[in-house]
Amino acid sequence: MAKYTKRKDGRYCTHIDTGTYDENGKRIRITVYARSIRELEEKIALARYNALSGTFLKNPNIPFIEYAKTWLNTKKSLSNATYNGYKNIIYNHFDTIGHIPVSKLVKSDIQDCIAELNGHYDLQQRLKITINQILDAAVEDNIATKNVCRGVKLPPRNALQKKRALTQSEISAIKKCSLTEKERAFIDILYYTGMRRGEVLALTVSDINFSKKEITVNKSVAFIDSNQPVIKQPKTRNACRTITMPIALILSLKRYIPTINTPYLFTRQNGEIMSEGSYKCFWRGIYNKINAQLGGNKNIHATDLTVHMFRHNYATMLYYNGIDVKQAQLLLGHSNIKTTLEIYTHFISNESTKKKLLELSM
């Protein structure tokens, strides 16, 4: 008969050899606690059954953060952006749950962790996705019995937190402020095509077809270790697309392209593809000019303008110019039409998309 010990708190406990081994070859022993001998014996029987049936948890006391980092090491084959996204979540947003053993996590722990990011819906969403994937792996690795993140609900997205289009004041400031030909071409591509930052930075002269009035999107720039630029294929098939250029963009590019002698449209001074650092410096210069035009300065931000706002603005222009949601999905390069539907409130009949895009004007 197992030796039972009665603790000072009134509980009984005993140690059980599970007959299993951890990753280092050490036999796994557990301590079982109960309020009565009967309850203790029931728990002992269950633990032995789990060990014999192979359902006994391996390394049940591993902290969540430690297992999460191990899981991250298995994801190095992912794109740099996806991998760094997971890394950011694991290293910066697991303060409230990182110390808790994976097998001891409960739904409320996850909910509290998400609540810490109140006001940042998109980040909360990425946090839940990451935790969910880690716990799925933990169940497969026999570290946890179930994924407690499955029932976790995100708070409703506040309307004020949704991505916004440009304001009329911002559009006016963009038109009026003194930008270089390079800065103006960059801004005009964002405004008239809704392309992603990485897609714009990867553009080459050969991607611009003036006779057909089209820009071809077939690659993107990604940054390794937050700085080194790499040209890669788009993340999804839908990201490869052709976008019609309105007259204003054609004129802007015809002024800019003759001023460069490199295959890529936007490079560093030495002609190489922009690093993340050089890009941030480039964008900061554009932002400061627009901010100043709006009445701000280095201490006063008259706008919270971001590059992605131009993409949302483009989607809004498509909507108000009668481009149907399916065509908008193709133009924006969305892999899932649900993403487009978040912007479009209803379908609009499609009438000569190309003609309408050619007529768009800032």
C-alpha positions, 0 to 999 in steps of 0.5 A: 500500500502506498504511503500516505502523508497527512499535511499540516493543511489537512490534505493527504498526499503521496508520490507516484512513479508514473513509469514514464520518462521526460525528454532527459530520460528521467523517470517522471514522478508526481505528487497527488493531493486530496482532502480525504484518503478515499479521494486520494486513492481515486486520484492515484488510480486515475493517475496510474490509468493515465500512465498505462494508457499513454495519456499521462502528461509529460512535463506538466510543470513546464512554464508556458513561456518556456514551452512557447519559446520551444514552439517558436523554434519549430516555426523558423520555416515561416515567412519572416513577417509571420515568425517575427509576429509570433516572436513579438507576442511571445517575448512581449505579451506573456507577462501575465501567463508566462510563469504558469505551467502549461497544464495549469492554464485555465480560460480566465488566465487567457482572458486576463492576458488579452484584457491587458491589451485593452484598446488594441483589438488587432493585437488582442486578436494576434495574441489569441491566435498565437496562444491558441496555436501554442496550446494546440501543439501542447495537447499534441505533445501531451503537455496539456489535456486540452486547449483552454484558449478555444472558448476565449472570446475577444472583446467587441471591436470599438468603432474608434479602433477600426482602421480609418481612411484619410481625412479631407484635411490630410488629403489637402495637406498631402497635395500642398506640402513640398515633397521631392519627386521620390517622396511624391511618387511613393505617396501617389502609388500608395494613394492610387493603388492601395499597395502594401509597404513591402509591395511598393518597396519591391517595385521595379521600373519594368513593373510599370506599363505606361501603355497599358496604364497598369502596375504589376504586383508580383513581389514584396520586400521583407526585413530579416532581423528587423533590418536586412531587406529580402525580396520574396514572393507574395504571401498568397496567390491573390497578392499577385495582381495588376492594378490600373493607374489613374492619370494622376499617378501616370504623370507622377511616375513619368516625372520620377522614373527618368530621375533614377538609374536603378531597377528598383523605384525606391532605393537607398542613396547607394542604389541598394534596396531600402533597409528597414532603417532607411525606409523608416527615415524616408517615411519620417521625412514624408510624415514630418512634411505632411504633419507640418502642413497640418500645423504640427511640429516635432513636438506636436503631432497634428496627424497619426498618419500611417502608410496603411491608412492609404491602403484603407483609403484606397479601399474606401475609394473603390467602395464609393466609386461603385467597384463591387466587393469581388473586384475590390478583393482582387485589386487589394490582393486580399486572400479572403473576401471577408477582409474586404467585406469588413470595409464594404457594407454591401455589394455594389454592381460592377460597372467598368472597373478600369474606367472608374479607376482611371477617373479617380483623382486626389 
